[in-house]
Amino acid sequence: MGSFNPEHAKVLEAMLKGIPDAKPSKMFGYPAYKVNGKLAVGLHDGGIVAKVGPQRAGELIGKTGIEVFEPMPGRAWKDWVLLTSNFEQNRPVFKEAVQYVLAETSA
């Protein structure tokens, strides 16, 4: 396991501050946010990961600052994206992740 960028921790907190359904937690030992006890957004070695579902992930991957999330090489998580830059521009993705997990856990 590597280490996360402390600047990403500040971004994560800023993006999720004030979203009542998102609760601070840990993922892989790194800062993260959970919704109804399930992971929604968190830090990883290369950036910030967000769970948006397979269809939305497919739409987002390839946009500036958004990549496939592979916690282990060759093992992509189909419901997740990795945000590496342009965090402010990609602000809606953070809220989408909270809404996605909220809907997923409320069903």
JOGIQUI-V85370 format. One record per residue. N is the residue number from 1. RES is the residue in one letter. PSI is psi in degrees with one decimal (999 if undefined). OMEGA is omega in radians with two decimals (NA if undefined). Layout:
# JOGIQUI-V85370
n = (N | N)
res = (RES | RES)
psi = (PSI | PSI)
omega = (OMEGA | OMEGA)
This chain:
# JOGIQUI-V85370
n = (1 | 2 | 3 | 4 | 5 | 6 | 7 | 8 | 9 | 10 | 11 | 12 | 13 | 14 | 15 | 16 | 17 | 18 | 19 | 20 | 21 | 22 | 23 | 24 | 25 | 26 | 27 | 28 | 29 | 30 | 31 | 32 | 33 | 34 | 35 | 36 | 37 | 38 | 39 | 40 | 41 | 42 | 43 | 44 | 45 | 46 | 47 | 48 | 49 | 50 | 51 | 52 | 53 | 54 | 55 | 56 | 57 | 58 | 59 | 60 | 61 | 62 | 63 | 64 | 65 | 66 | 67 | 68 | 69 | 70 | 71 | 72 | 73 | 74 | 75 | 76 | 77 | 78 | 79 | 80 | 81 | 82 | 83 | 84 | 85 | 86 | 87 | 88 | 89 | 90 | 91 | 92 | 93 | 94 | 95 | 96 | 97 | 98 | 99 | 100 | 101 | 102 | 103 | 104 | 105 | 106 | 107)
res = (M | G | S | F | N | P | E | H | A | K | V | L | E | A | M | L | K | G | I | P | D | A | K | P | S | K | M | F | G | Y | P | A | Y | K | V | N | G | K | L | A | V | G | L | H | D | G | G | I | V | A | K | V | G | P | Q | R | A | G | E | L | I | G | K | T | G | I | E | V | F | E | P | M | P | G | R | A | W | K | D | W | V | L | L | T | S | N | F | E | Q | N | R | P | V | F | K | E | A | V | Q | Y | V | L | A | E | T | S | A)
psi = (136.3 | -146.3 | 155.4 | 161.9 | 121.8 | -29.1 | -34.8 | -33.8 | -39.2 | -41.7 | -46.8 | -48.7 | -43.1 | -38.9 | -31.0 | -3.6 | 131.5 | 0.1 | 105.2 | -29.3 | -15.4 | 120.1 | 131.3 | 141.5 | -156.8 | 148.8 | 125.7 | 26.1 | 2.0 | 158.7 | 140.1 | 173.7 | 136.9 | 154.7 | 122.5 | 37.3 | -0.8 | 142.6 | 137.1 | -45.5 | 141.4 | 168.0 | 150.1 | 171.6 | -45.8 | -2.6 | -138.6 | 131.2 | 146.4 | 136.2 | 112.3 | -1.7 | 155.4 | -39.3 | -48.0 | -38.0 | -43.5 | -35.0 | -35.2 | -35.8 | 129.3 | -18.7 | 160.3 | 120.5 | 8.6 | 125.9 | 172.8 | 141.3 | 114.2 | 92.9 | -27.2 | 134.8 | 130.8 | -0.2 | 76.2 | 141.0 | 109.7 | -23.4 | -5.7 | 155.0 | 156.5 | 118.1 | 124.6 | -17.0 | -176.9 | 42.1 | -42.9 | -43.5 | -33.1 | 16.3 | -41.3 | -26.8 | -35.6 | -45.6 | -37.6 | -40.9 | -43.0 | -45.0 | -38.7 | -49.2 | -34.0 | -47.1 | -40.5 | -37.5 | -11.3 | -11.3 | 999)
omega = (-3.14 | 3.12 | 3.14 | 3.11 | -3.13 | 3.09 | 3.11 | 3.10 | 3.11 | 3.12 | -3.12 | -3.12 | -3.13 | -3.09 | -3.05 | 3.10 | 3.09 | 3.06 | -2.98 | -3.10 | -3.10 | -3.10 | 3.12 | -3.11 | 3.10 | 3.03 | -3.07 | -3.11 | -3.11 | 3.07 | -3.13 | 3.04 | 3.11 | 3.06 | -3.09 | 3.09 | -3.13 | -3.13 | 3.10 | -3.08 | 3.10 | 3.11 | 3.02 | -3.05 | -3.01 | -3.11 | -3.11 | -3.14 | -3.13 | 3.13 | -3.08 | -3.12 | -3.03 | -3.12 | -3.13 | 3.10 | 3.12 | 3.13 | -3.04 | -3.07 | -3.12 | 3.04 | -3.09 | 3.08 | -3.13 | -3.08 | 3.00 | 3.06 | 3.10 | 3.12 | 3.01 | -3.11 | 3.12 | -3.13 | 3.14 | 3.02 | -2.98 | -3.13 | -2.97 | 2.99 | 3.08 | 3.09 | -3.06 | -3.14 | 3.13 | -3.05 | -3.13 | 3.11 | -3.12 | -3.13 | -3.13 | -3.12 | 3.14 | 3.12 | 3.09 | -3.13 | 3.12 | -3.13 | 3.14 | -3.11 | 3.08 | 3.12 | -3.12 | -3.08 | -3.14 | -3.08 | NA)
